[in-house]
Amino acid sequence: MHVLLICCHSGQMTDLLYTEKDLVTSLKDYIRAEENKLERVKRWADKLDSLTATATQDPEGFLGHPVNAFKLMKRLNTEWGDLESLVLSDTTDGFISNLTIQRQYFPTEEDQTGAAKALLRLQDTYKLDANTISTGDLPGVKHKSQMTVEDCYELGKIAYSDADYYHTELWMAQALKQLDEGEESTIDKVTVLDYLSYAIYQQGEIERALEYTLRLLKLDPEHQRAKGNVKYFEFQLEKQKKEETARTQEESGKRVTSEKNKKKKQNNSFSLIPERKKYEMLCRGEGLKMTPRRQSRLFCRYYNNNRHPRFVLAPVKQQDEWDRPYIVRYLDIISDAEIEKVKQLAKPRLRRATVHDPQTGKLTTAQYRVSKSAWLTGYEDPVIERINERIEGITGLEVDTAEELQVANYGVGGQYEPHFDFGRMSDVTAGGATVFPDVGAAVWPKKGTAVFWYNLFASGEGDYSTRHAACPVLVGNKWVSNKWIHERGQEWRRPCSLNETE
């Protein structure tokens, strides 16, 4: 090194000095970047420390809020990965090693998308606007959580990837609203406006699409796609106006007649509501068909099932829920300690619920049944045996031929759309009712109670009025136990009727 310096002339030496000065400047930039990086990591750690401390005090309550569940998926699937990239320069760091090991257990892209779609499903079923969800202003929430511009943008993009332009518009509009209100974000207005105008155009609202595209061009006058879209939208609007003028002249004489027909159709519309809409209405507590006169015939009573030895001294509280089909609720049927034991036994075995595929004959997962379930047998724990005996005592039916006790957990957005069974443990803060679309009935979950109905007439014929569905859980966690008691084995307990519908 000494020799090299001696051989160089002063000009070269000066260059080396400036090179070194540049290196020092680069080094300081690097140190500042590292300090900034560390500060970002520290802020992230402090935020997460506070969040996880709150969350772990009441995990189920915290995750019962759909925004919290979505953001947890987003953090673990996306943000922790970004953090890993940020600090990956020191691979010997124990944190990185630990993070790399733990990443195998993290949710996938599919899980994050599923959490997003659950939010969209809740939005539709319970008629929630995007701002209500984004501000976390949901009924009965314990842990209010707000969505960032990035969160709203992510939901809009997921909807867009499914060609769901309705939800794309709702969530891009919410992202834009929050940007307009001054929220800082890495997402810029031009990107949001690009998605928003296209989603609106896809829904046929060309005039509004044009308005947003012109706003985009004010922010970025050289946006090539927007320039082309403005010309296209203006051409389409001009074409529409000409067509509408011609149509108005042609149909002016027919309008009076069509208005009369429209009124007639509206009067008969309720009976023609599609099952999906009835389901959603009942989930919101709308469209219930229990008249005050029918309601007055429903009673509460102490019930001992014809002086069953188990209930003579301690009869159970029985409450009529519905008359046709006859649905009853038994109160205080399972204790808190028993509930916790059942959940403890079920949790390690919970798997995504499956349904029978009539085409393949195999069990498969389906979007219309979003829950996890496990099966518990009487011989594995005395608590399960006691619950089975209690069910037999209350119903008066033989459970030896029944299916095992099924435990199901419906988390955020969890649902089971209308179905026949021809088959409750926890309170749910909002949503989660069991509804019967054909008869306009709804039964709401209540901790420690059991709901019972027959889905077969005594003749053995199926009672089609028992078609039912589990509404999506809006806030909270819904844990239920189901017991399907088979027709076989009840010959002496529930004699067959010759009347088809009794």
Summary of the structure (lengths in Angstrom):
residues: 502
radius of gyration: 31.1
end to end distance: 104.2
largest distance: 116.2
contacts: 1457
relative contact order: 0.08
helix: 52%
strand: 13%
